[in-house]
Amino acid sequence: MIQGGFILLGIAAIAALYVVMIYNRLVSLKHDTSKAWSNIDVLLKQRHEELPKLVETCKQYMQHERETLEKVMQARSGVSTARKAGNLSALGLAEGRLHQGLLSLFATAEAYPALKADESFRNLEARITGLENAIADRREYYNEVVNINNVRLEQFPDIFVARLFGFDGFDLLQFSDEEMADVDIKALFR
């Protein structure tokens, strides 16, 4: 009888250890997801700060292109609002509008040789392009971490531990159809 008690105690200890391992992995995934989002947020803030400088530099040369500049600033505002609210679906749409606005702005700048030659513009264009690429990389990583987290939350036996301790899934950062569509370069130069 004592031997049976030790066996049950051993099984209970192994089960408890297994639950602790699952719990720790879920905590790790939750924090990985938060960290991935924080990395995106930092880049969005940096780009948010750089865009007014770019627009101001362009205004000096592009007096007839106010509509393009205004679209970029409106899209910037939309990204900022969605980011602050933590609304990923609105952020995806706003990011699409901003991306299209920047493409249009850079294409329009081609018609202004003095602007393209301006060192400040070239530096800002390179900085914003670098930030755009870094944001795209971080979005991909964020979605991968979210996917891993969400799959673990639905897998057996993790689902029981997740429900017991109230772990929730995260939303993927998705983008508008407009952003995922091929860019019509000819239209940008009209």
C-alpha atoms as a printed R data frame, in Angstrom:
    type eleno elety resid chain resno      x      y       z
1   ATOM     1    CA   MET     A     1  0.000  0.000   0.000
2   ATOM     2    CA   ILE     A     2  2.830  2.422   0.807
3   ATOM     3    CA   GLN     A     3  4.522  1.503  -2.454
4   ATOM     4    CA   GLY     A     4  1.312  2.349  -4.375
5   ATOM     5    CA   GLY     A     5  1.218  5.718  -2.613
6   ATOM     6    CA   PHE     A     6  4.777  6.472  -3.739
7   ATOM     7    CA   ILE     A     7  3.859  5.555  -7.309
8   ATOM     8    CA   LEU     A     8  0.824  7.870  -7.244
9   ATOM     9    CA   LEU     A     9  2.918 10.598  -5.657
10  ATOM    10    CA   GLY     A    10  5.549 10.143  -8.391
11  ATOM    11    CA   ILE     A    11  2.922 10.327 -11.145
12  ATOM    12    CA   ALA     A    12  1.418 13.460  -9.554
13  ATOM    13    CA   ALA     A    13  4.871 15.058  -9.340
14  ATOM    14    CA   ILE     A    14  5.597 14.265 -12.999
15  ATOM    15    CA   ALA     A    15  2.182 15.643 -14.031
16  ATOM    16    CA   ALA     A    16  2.750 18.812 -11.987
17  ATOM    17    CA   LEU     A    17  6.199 19.246 -13.526
18  ATOM    18    CA   TYR     A    18  4.710 18.824 -16.999
19  ATOM    19    CA   VAL     A    19  2.029 21.468 -16.263
20  ATOM    20    CA   VAL     A    20  4.745 23.853 -15.019
21  ATOM    21    CA   MET     A    21  6.744 23.295 -18.227
22  ATOM    22    CA   ILE     A    22  3.683 24.027 -20.387
23  ATOM    23    CA   TYR     A    23  2.854 27.097 -18.297
24  ATOM    24    CA   ASN     A    24  6.409 28.443 -18.600
25  ATOM    25    CA   ARG     A    25  6.413 27.929 -22.368
26  ATOM    26    CA   LEU     A    26  3.094 29.770 -22.704
27  ATOM    27    CA   VAL     A    27  4.434 32.649 -20.593
28  ATOM    28    CA   SER     A    28  7.529 32.771 -22.775
29  ATOM    29    CA   LEU     A    29  5.431 32.910 -25.962
30  ATOM    30    CA   LYS     A    30  3.236 35.658 -24.517
31  ATOM    31    CA   HIS     A    31  6.293 37.764 -23.722
32  ATOM    32    CA   ASP     A    32  7.892 37.007 -27.112
33  ATOM    33    CA   THR     A    33  4.735 38.327 -28.767
34  ATOM    34    CA   SER     A    34  4.751 41.480 -26.638
35  ATOM    35    CA   LYS     A    35  8.423 42.017 -27.425
36  ATOM    36    CA   ALA     A    36  7.806 41.546 -31.152
37  ATOM    37    CA   TRP     A    37  5.011 44.128 -31.017
38  ATOM    38    CA   SER     A    38  7.240 46.533 -29.072
39  ATOM    39    CA   ASN     A    39  9.883 46.255 -31.793
40  ATOM    40    CA   ILE     A    40  7.286 47.224 -34.414
41  ATOM    41    CA   ASP     A    41  6.029 50.046 -32.214
42  ATOM    42    CA   VAL     A    42  9.515 51.547 -31.865
43  ATOM    43    CA   LEU     A    43  9.973 51.574 -35.645
44  ATOM    44    CA   LEU     A    44  6.519 53.058 -36.202
45  ATOM    45    CA   LYS     A    45  7.362 55.860 -33.760
46  ATOM    46    CA   GLN     A    46 10.665 56.527 -35.517
47  ATOM    47    CA   ARG     A    47  8.951 56.688 -38.900
48  ATOM    48    CA   HIS     A    48  6.226 58.873 -37.398
49  ATOM    49    CA   GLU     A    49  8.909 61.345 -36.343
50  ATOM    50    CA   GLU     A    50 10.730 61.278 -39.705
51  ATOM    51    CA   LEU     A    51  7.737 61.799 -41.995
52  ATOM    52    CA   PRO     A    52  7.097 65.483 -41.114
53  ATOM    53    CA   LYS     A    53 10.733 66.238 -41.918
54  ATOM    54    CA   LEU     A    54 10.358 64.562 -45.305
55  ATOM    55    CA   VAL     A    55  7.132 66.402 -46.068
56  ATOM    56    CA   GLU     A    56  8.651 69.751 -45.065
57  ATOM    57    CA   THR     A    57 11.651 69.124 -47.289
58  ATOM    58    CA   CYS     A    58  9.349 68.201 -50.182
59  ATOM    59    CA   LYS     A    59  7.101 71.250 -49.656
60  ATOM    60    CA   GLN     A    60  9.999 73.523 -50.518
61  ATOM    61    CA   TYR     A    61 10.189 71.995 -53.987
62  ATOM    62    CA   MET     A    62  6.770 70.529 -54.707
63  ATOM    63    CA   GLN     A    63  4.379 73.482 -54.550
64  ATOM    64    CA   HIS     A    64  1.949 71.801 -56.953
65  ATOM    65    CA   GLU     A    65  1.837 68.447 -55.192
66  ATOM    66    CA   ARG     A    66 -0.020 69.394 -51.996
67  ATOM    67    CA   GLU     A    67 -2.526 66.554 -52.396
68  ATOM    68    CA   THR     A    68  0.233 63.918 -52.344
69  ATOM    69    CA   LEU     A    69  1.809 65.473 -49.265
70  ATOM    70    CA   GLU     A    70 -1.545 65.757 -47.489
71  ATOM    71    CA   LYS     A    71 -2.341 62.086 -48.160
72  ATOM    72    CA   VAL     A    72  0.951 61.054 -46.569
73  ATOM    73    CA   MET     A    73  0.278 63.170 -43.490
74  ATOM    74    CA   GLN     A    74 -3.324 61.892 -43.171
75  ATOM    75    CA   ALA     A    75 -2.102 58.312 -43.450
76  ATOM    76    CA   ARG     A    76  0.600 59.045 -40.856
77  ATOM    77    CA   SER     A    77 -2.087 60.309 -38.509
78  ATOM    78    CA   GLY     A    78 -4.190 57.177 -39.109
79  ATOM    79    CA   VAL     A    79 -1.244 54.906 -38.294
80  ATOM    80    CA   SER     A    80 -0.532 56.859 -35.118
81  ATOM    81    CA   THR     A    81 -4.156 56.693 -33.960
82  ATOM    82    CA   ALA     A    82 -4.461 52.949 -34.655
83  ATOM    83    CA   ARG     A    83 -1.086 52.227 -33.028
84  ATOM    84    CA   LYS     A    84 -1.992 54.128 -29.863
85  ATOM    85    CA   ALA     A    85 -5.365 52.363 -29.698
86  ATOM    86    CA   GLY     A    86 -3.735 48.959 -30.260
87  ATOM    87    CA   ASN     A    87 -6.230 48.282 -33.066
88  ATOM    88    CA   LEU     A    88 -4.355 45.881 -35.363
89  ATOM    89    CA   SER     A    89 -6.979 45.762 -38.108
90  ATOM    90    CA   ALA     A    90 -7.116 49.572 -38.328
91  ATOM    91    CA   LEU     A    91 -3.325 49.668 -38.177
92  ATOM    92    CA   GLY     A    92 -3.083 47.282 -41.120
93  ATOM    93    CA   LEU     A    93 -5.396 49.488 -43.207
94  ATOM    94    CA   ALA     A    94 -3.604 52.683 -42.202
95  ATOM    95    CA   GLU     A    95 -0.232 51.099 -42.958
96  ATOM    96    CA   GLY     A    96 -1.494 50.242 -46.443
97  ATOM    97    CA   ARG     A    97 -2.577 53.838 -47.066
98  ATOM    98    CA   LEU     A    98  0.731 55.183 -45.759
99  ATOM    99    CA   HIS     A    99  2.740 52.745 -47.879
100 ATOM   100    CA   GLN     A   100  0.822 53.786 -51.013
101 ATOM   101    CA   GLY     A   101  1.229 57.454 -50.085
102 ATOM   102    CA   LEU     A   102  4.981 57.075 -49.689
103 ATOM   103    CA   LEU     A   103  5.263 55.251 -53.012
104 ATOM   104    CA   SER     A   104  3.354 58.083 -54.653
105 ATOM   105    CA   LEU     A   105  5.484 60.706 -52.913
106 ATOM   106    CA   PHE     A   106  8.760 59.101 -53.961
107 ATOM   107    CA   ALA     A   107  7.501 58.634 -57.516
108 ATOM   108    CA   THR     A   108  6.334 62.258 -57.669
109 ATOM   109    CA   ALA     A   109  9.725 63.410 -56.376
110 ATOM   110    CA   GLU     A   110 11.276 61.989 -59.546
111 ATOM   111    CA   ALA     A   111  9.782 64.948 -61.431
112 ATOM   112    CA   TYR     A   112 11.764 67.375 -59.263
113 ATOM   113    CA   PRO     A   113 15.485 67.023 -60.000
114 ATOM   114    CA   ALA     A   114 16.405 69.701 -57.467
115 ATOM   115    CA   LEU     A   115 14.525 67.789 -54.776
116 ATOM   116    CA   LYS     A   116 16.149 64.485 -55.743
117 ATOM   117    CA   ALA     A   117 19.534 66.213 -55.542
118 ATOM   118    CA   ASP     A   118 18.797 67.692 -52.103
119 ATOM   119    CA   GLU     A   119 20.970 65.906 -49.536
120 ATOM   120    CA   SER     A   120 18.362 66.250 -46.807
121 ATOM   121    CA   PHE     A   121 15.719 64.625 -49.027
122 ATOM   122    CA   ARG     A   122 18.054 61.786 -50.008
123 ATOM   123    CA   ASN     A   123 18.931 61.134 -46.352
124 ATOM   124    CA   LEU     A   124 15.284 61.193 -45.275
125 ATOM   125    CA   GLU     A   125 14.244 58.985 -48.194
126 ATOM   126    CA   ALA     A   126 16.950 56.458 -47.302
127 ATOM   127    CA   ARG     A   127 16.026 56.591 -43.606
128 ATOM   128    CA   ILE     A   128 12.299 56.104 -44.252
129 ATOM   129    CA   THR     A   129 12.938 53.355 -46.802
130 ATOM   130    CA   GLY     A   130 15.146 51.610 -44.239
131 ATOM   131    CA   LEU     A   131 12.432 51.972 -41.602
132 ATOM   132    CA   GLU     A   132  9.822 50.602 -44.037
133 ATOM   133    CA   ASN     A   133 11.978 47.536 -44.665
134 ATOM   134    CA   ALA     A   134 12.625 47.036 -40.953
135 ATOM   135    CA   ILE     A   135  8.901 47.355 -40.189
136 ATOM   136    CA   ALA     A   136  8.103 44.743 -42.842
137 ATOM   137    CA   ASP     A   137 10.669 42.372 -41.309
138 ATOM   138    CA   ARG     A   138  9.332 42.931 -37.795
139 ATOM   139    CA   ARG     A   139  5.728 42.445 -38.952
140 ATOM   140    CA   GLU     A   140  6.692 39.091 -40.410
141 ATOM   141    CA   TYR     A   141  8.402 38.076 -37.165
142 ATOM   142    CA   TYR     A   142  5.476 39.329 -35.060
143 ATOM   143    CA   ASN     A   143  2.976 37.297 -37.087
144 ATOM   144    CA   GLU     A   144  5.181 34.206 -36.780
145 ATOM   145    CA   VAL     A   145  5.359 34.544 -32.983
146 ATOM   146    CA   VAL     A   146  1.609 35.175 -32.781
147 ATOM   147    CA   ASN     A   147  0.963 32.099 -34.897
148 ATOM   148    CA   ILE     A   148  3.186 29.904 -32.707
149 ATOM   149    CA   ASN     A   149  1.489 31.267 -29.577
150 ATOM   150    CA   ASN     A   150 -2.029 30.776 -30.938
151 ATOM   151    CA   VAL     A   151 -1.296 27.234 -32.132
152 ATOM   152    CA   ARG     A   152  0.097 26.282 -28.716
153 ATOM   153    CA   LEU     A   153 -3.030 27.650 -27.052
154 ATOM   154    CA   GLU     A   154 -5.153 25.276 -29.127
155 ATOM   155    CA   GLN     A   155 -2.973 22.161 -28.887
156 ATOM   156    CA   PHE     A   156 -3.550 19.296 -26.522
157 ATOM   157    CA   PRO     A   157 -2.641 19.350 -23.582
158 ATOM   158    CA   ASP     A   158 -1.613 23.032 -23.654
159 ATOM   159    CA   ILE     A   159 -5.226 24.093 -24.131
160 ATOM   160    CA   PHE     A   160 -6.095 22.948 -20.605
161 ATOM   161    CA   VAL     A   161 -3.237 24.861 -19.006
162 ATOM   162    CA   ALA     A   162 -3.998 27.932 -21.161
163 ATOM   163    CA   ARG     A   163 -7.649 27.934 -20.120
164 ATOM   164    CA   LEU     A   164 -6.819 27.256 -16.494
165 ATOM   165    CA   PHE     A   165 -4.479 30.248 -16.296
166 ATOM   166    CA   GLY     A   166 -6.380 32.531 -18.712
167 ATOM   167    CA   PHE     A   167 -3.929 32.758 -21.587
168 ATOM   168    CA   ASP     A   168 -5.400 34.507 -24.631
169 ATOM   169    CA   GLY     A   169 -4.416 34.483 -28.272
170 ATOM   170    CA   PHE     A   170 -3.192 37.506 -30.191
171 ATOM   171    CA   ASP     A   171 -4.418 38.971 -33.475
172 ATOM   172    CA   LEU     A   172 -2.218 38.759 -36.536
173 ATOM   173    CA   LEU     A   173 -1.137 42.061 -38.045
174 ATOM   174    CA   GLN     A   174 -2.935 41.876 -41.386
175 ATOM   175    CA   PHE     A   175 -2.800 44.271 -44.283
176 ATOM   176    CA   SER     A   176 -5.277 45.705 -46.694
177 ATOM   177    CA   ASP     A   177 -5.756 44.217 -50.148
178 ATOM   178    CA   GLU     A   178 -4.456 47.527 -51.489
179 ATOM   179    CA   GLU     A   179 -1.079 47.062 -49.794
180 ATOM   180    CA   MET     A   180 -0.726 43.452 -50.922
181 ATOM   181    CA   ALA     A   181 -1.622 44.229 -54.561
182 ATOM   182    CA   ASP     A   182  1.057 44.808 -57.168
183 ATOM   183    CA   VAL     A   183  2.053 48.442 -57.494
184 ATOM   184    CA   ASP     A   184  1.093 50.107 -60.783
185 ATOM   185    CA   ILE     A   185  4.306 52.025 -61.401
186 ATOM   186    CA   LYS     A   186  2.920 53.740 -64.537
187 ATOM   187    CA   ALA     A   187  0.032 55.188 -62.518
188 ATOM   188    CA   LEU     A   188  2.470 56.630 -59.999
189 ATOM   189    CA   PHE     A   189  4.211 58.656 -62.734
190 ATOM   190    CA   ARG     A   190  1.042 60.186 -64.201
